């Protein structure tokens, strides 16, 4: 291990101190909402204080904070900053994708069964308008989600809307194979990476998606209300935004004159939400992404995979059901009990200050670098 890798490993081991988590709290619920980094809290306090004196806010600062955030997000994704739009929610980004992707009468939009609603409603509306079909993919027998998707994509498929993993239990989707299959029939791909981006590597060059959206408050460790959208080059010029903000038009940086411009600021900026400067949230989000960069997504994923493998080992000893490593991503896992979830279990866990989520029939466990094997042991001691 190089000195640089040793430094990163050491920082990861001491990560809990970087978060505001009391010693008696076992928080295994990052997939619901990340706890706050101390650096993010400090960035927010400083931003609120700056906002209290708006007379010190200069014209360039209406854009500089957002541009720094855009750049840091692009670096994290291995993308060009020109391809990043700032959005308030995953549903907003999915709505942009639905407003730009084509589907005709008789074609289909492919979705996963029990997909998170933010990646469903806009597609249903689009299908209704265009007299298209929503094809909801269900697994048969021992099929993986990847197998089921590949079986469901055909020449009638226009759009494949999918996550990197299922939000209920971390079951994996092979984005490379599915996107290749979609391209082979001329279909577009829209990815909701809210439950993976920041904790799991995503190679945009290989996957070649049309759109990727992600909320910022889960695995990206940022504040609620600010997320990100990657837009492929083909959609950056001429794409249709959801709203028509003055800030997204070219020349908006010049406050000295009133102009009505038809052209937009370059790249994916045409898709930015209104009021994207976000004078308080943007500095907080930037601090969060910089910490993820310091750790490295690959290192985060490896560390979390060790924890979820240990969860799998503990669950197997108790004869609970978990997906094998080959069928799930490494950063979160679903546990299913033989007799289902006992009444009052979640209440008892909460009273013991152990925090997980119940999603469908699975107890979803989603650790981060602030967790250790001791947290996992505490969870399993509390399970029946």
C-alpha positions in Angstrom: 0.0 0.0 0.0 1.4 3.4 -1.0 1.7 6.3 1.5 -1.2 8.0 -0.3 -3.4 4.9 0.1 -2.3 4.5 3.7 -3.4 8.1 4.4 -6.8 7.5 2.8 -7.2 4.2 4.8 -6.4 6.0 8.0 -8.8 8.8 7.2 -11.6 6.3 6.5 -10.9 4.5 9.8 -11.4 7.7 11.7 -14.4 8.9 9.7 -16.9 8.7 12.5 -15.3 11.8 14.2 -16.1 13.8 11.0 -19.8 13.3 11.5 -22.2 14.6 14.2 -23.2 11.2 15.5 -23.5 10.5 19.3 -21.6 7.5 20.6 -24.7 5.7 21.7 -26.4 5.9 18.2 -26.0 3.1 15.7 -27.0 4.7 12.4 -27.2 2.2 9.5 -29.6 4.2 7.4 -27.6 6.3 4.9 -29.9 5.2 2.1 -32.7 7.2 3.9 -30.7 10.3 4.7 -27.0 10.8 5.5 -26.0 12.2 8.8 -24.3 15.6 8.5 -20.5 16.0 8.2 -19.2 18.6 10.6 -17.6 20.3 7.6 -21.0 20.5 6.0 -22.5 22.0 9.1 -19.7 24.6 9.3 -20.1 25.5 5.7 -23.8 26.0 6.2 -23.3 28.2 9.3 -20.8 30.4 7.4 -23.1 30.6 4.4 -26.1 31.7 6.6 -23.9 34.3 8.2 -22.8 35.6 4.7 -26.4 35.7 3.6 -27.4 37.9 6.5 -25.4 40.7 4.9 -26.6 40.7 1.2 -24.9 44.1 0.6 -21.6 42.2 0.6 -22.8 39.8 -2.1 -21.2 40.6 -5.5 -22.6 40.0 -8.9 -20.1 37.2 -9.8 -21.0 35.4 -6.6 -24.5 34.7 -8.0 -22.7 32.1 -10.2 -19.4 31.3 -8.7 -20.6 29.0 -5.9 -22.8 27.1 -8.2 -20.0 26.7 -10.8 -17.7 25.4 -8.1 -20.3 22.8 -7.1 -20.9 21.9 -10.7 -17.1 21.3 -11.2 -16.7 19.2 -8.1 -19.7 17.1 -9.0 -18.3 16.6 -12.5 -14.9 15.5 -11.1 -16.7 13.0 -8.9 -18.5 11.6 -11.9 -15.5 11.7 -14.2 -17.5 14.0 -16.4 -17.3 17.4 -18.0 -18.7 20.3 -15.9 -20.7 21.3 -19.1 -22.7 18.1 -18.6 -23.9 18.8 -15.0 -27.2 20.5 -14.1 -28.2 21.5 -10.6 -31.7 20.3 -9.7 -33.8 20.3 -6.5 -34.9 16.6 -6.6 -34.6 13.3 -8.5 -38.2 13.7 -9.8 -37.2 17.1 -11.3 -34.4 15.5 -13.3 -36.6 12.6 -14.4 -39.2 15.0 -15.6 -36.5 16.8 -17.7 -35.6 13.4 -19.2 -39.2 12.6 -19.9 -39.6 16.0 -21.6 -36.8 15.4 -24.0 -36.8 11.6 -24.8 -39.0 10.4 -27.6 -41.6 7.7 -27.4 -44.2 7.0 -30.0 -47.6 5.2 -30.0 -47.1 1.5 -29.6 -43.6 1.8 -28.1 -42.7 0.9 -24.6 -41.0 2.5 -21.6 -39.3 -0.2 -19.4 -39.3 0.2 -15.6 -38.4 -2.1 -12.7 -41.2 -3.6 -10.6 -41.5 -1.6 -7.3 -39.2 1.1 -8.6 -39.1 4.2 -6.4 -42.0 6.5 -7.4 -39.8 9.4 -8.5 -38.7 7.3 -11.4 -42.2 6.2 -12.3 -44.7 9.0 -12.3 -43.2 11.1 -15.1 -42.9 8.1 -17.4 -46.5 7.1 -16.8 -47.6 10.6 -17.8 -45.4 10.5 -20.9 -46.8 7.1 -21.9 -50.3 8.4 -21.4 -49.7 11.4 -23.6 -48.1 9.4 -26.4 -50.3 6.3 -26.2 -47.2 4.2 -25.3 -46.9 1.2 -23.0 -45.3 1.1 -19.5 -43.6 -2.3 -19.4 -43.0 -3.1 -15.7 -40.2 -5.7 -15.4 -40.7 -8.5 -12.9 -38.2 -11.3 -12.1 -39.0 -14.9 -12.9 -37.7 -17.6 -10.7 -34.0 -17.0 -9.9 -33.6 -14.2 -12.4 -31.5 -11.2 -11.5 -32.8 -7.7 -12.3 -30.3 -7.6 -15.2 -31.6 -10.8 -16.7 -35.2 -9.6 -16.4 -34.4 -6.3 -18.0 -32.5 -7.9 -20.9 -35.5 -10.2 -21.5 -37.9 -7.2 -21.5 -36.0 -4.9 -24.0 -37.0 -5.4 -27.6 -37.5 -3.4 -30.8 -40.5 -1.7 -29.4 -38.5 -0.3 -26.5 -38.0 3.5 -26.6 -36.8 4.3 -23.1 -35.2 2.2 -20.3 -35.5 4.0 -16.9 -33.6 2.2 -14.2 -31.5 2.5 -11.1 -28.0 1.1 -10.4 -29.5 -1.0 -7.6 -33.0 -1.6 -6.3 -33.8 0.9 -3.5 -35.4 -1.7 -1.3 -32.5 -4.2 -0.9 -29.4 -3.2 -3.0 -30.0 -5.8 -5.6 -27.8 -4.9 -8.6 -28.5 -3.9 -12.1 -25.6 -4.3 -14.6 -25.8 -0.9 -16.2 -23.2 -1.8 -18.8 -25.0 -4.8 -20.2 -28.5 -3.2 -20.0 -27.4 0.1 -21.7 -25.6 -1.9 -24.4 -28.9 -3.8 -25.0 -30.9 -0.6 -25.0 -28.6 1.1 -27.6 -28.8 -2.0 -29.8 -32.5 -1.4 -30.3 -32.2 2.4 -30.4 -33.6 3.0 -26.9 -32.5 5.8 -24.6 -31.5 5.2 -20.9 -32.3 7.3 -17.9 -30.7 6.4 -14.6 -31.8 7.3 -11.1 -28.6 6.9 -9.2 -29.9 8.3 -5.9 -29.2 5.1 -4.1 -25.6 4.6 -5.5 -23.9 7.7 -6.6 -21.1 8.7 -4.2 -20.9 5.2 -2.7 -20.6 3.0 -5.9 -18.4 3.7 -9.0 -20.2 4.6 -12.2 -18.3 4.7 -15.5 -20.2 7.1 -17.7 -17.9 6.5 -20.7 -18.8 2.8 -20.6 -22.5 3.0 -19.7 -23.2 6.0 -22.0 -26.5 7.0 -20.5 -28.7 9.8 -21.8 -29.5 11.2 -18.4 -28.4 10.4 -14.8 -30.0 12.0 -11.8 -29.2 11.8 -8.1 -30.4 13.5 -4.9 -27.6 15.0 -2.8 -28.7 14.1 0.7 -28.1 10.3 0.7 -24.8 8.8 -0.4 -23.5 12.3 -1.6 -23.7 13.4 2.1 -25.1 16.8 1.2 -28.1 18.9 2.3 -31.8 18.2 1.4 -33.1 20.1 -1.6 -30.1 20.1 -3.9 -29.3 17.3 -6.4 -27.5 16.7 -9.6 -28.2 15.7 -13.2 -25.7 14.4 -15.8 -26.8 15.2 -19.4 -25.2 13.4 -22.4 -23.7 15.7 -25.0 -26.5 15.1 -27.6 -29.1 16.8 -25.3 -27.1 19.8 -24.1 -27.8 22.0 -27.2 -31.5 22.3 -28.0 -32.8 20.3 -25.0 -36.1 21.5 -23.4 -35.8 22.7 -19.8 -38.6 22.4 -17.3 -38.6 26.1 -16.4 -37.5 29.3 -18.0 -35.4 31.1 -15.4 -33.6 34.3 -16.3 -30.5 32.8 -14.6 -30.2 30.1 -17.3 -30.0 32.5 -20.2 -26.8 33.7 -21.7 -25.7 37.1 -20.6 -27.5 36.8 -17.3 -24.3 37.6 -15.5 -24.6 41.2 -16.6 -26.9 42.9 -14.1 -26.4 46.3 -15.7 -28.9 45.8 -18.5 -32.2 44.1 -19.0 -32.1 41.7 -21.8 -34.5 39.0 -23.2 -32.3 36.3 -24.7 -33.4 33.3 -26.6 -30.1 31.4 -26.2 -29.0 29.7 -23.0 -25.8 29.5 -20.9 -23.7 26.7 -22.3 -24.0 23.0 -21.8 -26.5 21.5 -19.3 -26.9 24.8 -17.6 -30.2 25.3 -19.6 -31.6 22.5 -17.3 -30.6 24.2 -14.0 -33.5 24.8 -11.6 -34.5 28.4 -11.0 -32.6 30.1 -8.2 -29.8 27.6 -8.6 -27.2 29.8 -6.9 -28.5 28.4 -3.6 -26.3 30.6 -1.5 -26.7 28.4 1.6 -27.1 24.9 0.2 -24.4 25.1 -2.5 -21.5 25.6 -0.1 -22.8 22.7 2.1 -23.1 20.4 -0.9 -19.6 21.4 -2.1 -18.1 20.6 1.3 -19.8 17.2 1.2 -18.5 16.3 -2.3 -15.0 17.4 -1.5 -14.9 15.0 1.4 -16.1 12.2 -0.8 -13.4 13.1 -3.3 -10.8 13.0 -0.5 -11.8 9.5 0.5 -12.4 8.3 -3.1 -15.5 6.5 -4.3 -13.6 3.3 -5.0 -12.2 3.3 -1.5 -15.7 4.1 0.0 -17.2 1.2 -2.0 -14.5 -1.3 -0.9 -14.9 -0.3 2.8 -18.7 -0.5 2.7 -18.5 -3.9 0.8 -16.6 -5.3 3.8 -19.3 -4.2 6.1 -22.2 -5.6 4.0 -20.3 -8.9 3.5 -20.1 -9.1 7.3 -23.9 -8.3 7.5 -24.4 -11.2 5.1 -22.3 -13.5 7.3 -24.2 -12.5 10.4 -27.6 -12.9 8.7 -26.7 -16.3 7.4 -25.8 -17.5 10.9 -29.2 -16.5 12.0 -30.8 -18.2 9.0 -32.1 -14.9 7.6 -32.4 -14.5 3.9 -29.9 -12.2 2.0 -28.9 -11.9 -1.6 -25.6 -13.4 -2.5 -22.7 -11.0 -3.3 -23.0 -11.6 -7.0 -26.6 -10.2 -7.1 -26.2 -7.1 -5.0 -24.0 -4.0 -4.9 -21.6 -3.7 -2.0 -22.9 -0.6 -0.2 -26.3 -1.7 1.1 -28.2 -4.9 1.8 -31.7 -6.2 2.5 -32.4 -8.7 5.3 -35.5 -10.9 5.1 -36.6 -12.8 8.2 -38.2 -16.3 7.7 -41.5 -15.4 9.3 -41.6 -11.8 8.0 -41.0 -8.7 10.1 -42.3 -9.1 13.7 -44.8 -6.5 14.9 -43.1 -3.7 16.8 -39.6 -4.7 15.7 -38.8 -1.3 14.1 -40.1 0.5 17.2 -37.9 -1.6 19.5 -34.8 -0.9 17.3 -35.5 2.8 17.4 -35.9 2.7 21.2 -32.4 1.1 21.3 -31.1 3.9 19.1 -30.5 1.5 16.2 -31.6 3.0 12.9 -32.4 1.0 9.8 -35.3 1.1 7.3 -38.1 -1.2 6.5 -38.6 -1.3 2.7 -41.1 -3.8 1.4 -40.4 -7.1 3.1 -36.8 -6.3 3.8 -34.9 -4.6 6.6 -32.6 -2.4 4.5 -29.2 -1.8 6.1 -27.1 1.0 4.6 -23.9 1.7 6.5 -21.2 4.3 5.7 -17.7 5.0 6.8 -18.9 6.1 10.3 -19.9 2.5 11.0 -17.9 -0.5 12.2 -18.4 -4.2 12.8 -19.4 -3.3 16.4 -22.5 -1.5 14.9 -23.4 -4.6 12.9 -23.0 -6.8 16.0 -25.3 -4.4 17.9 -28.0 -4.6 15.2 -28.0 -8.4 15.1 -28.0 -8.7 18.9 -31.3 -6.7 18.8 -32.9 -8.8 16.0 -35.0 -11.8 16.9 
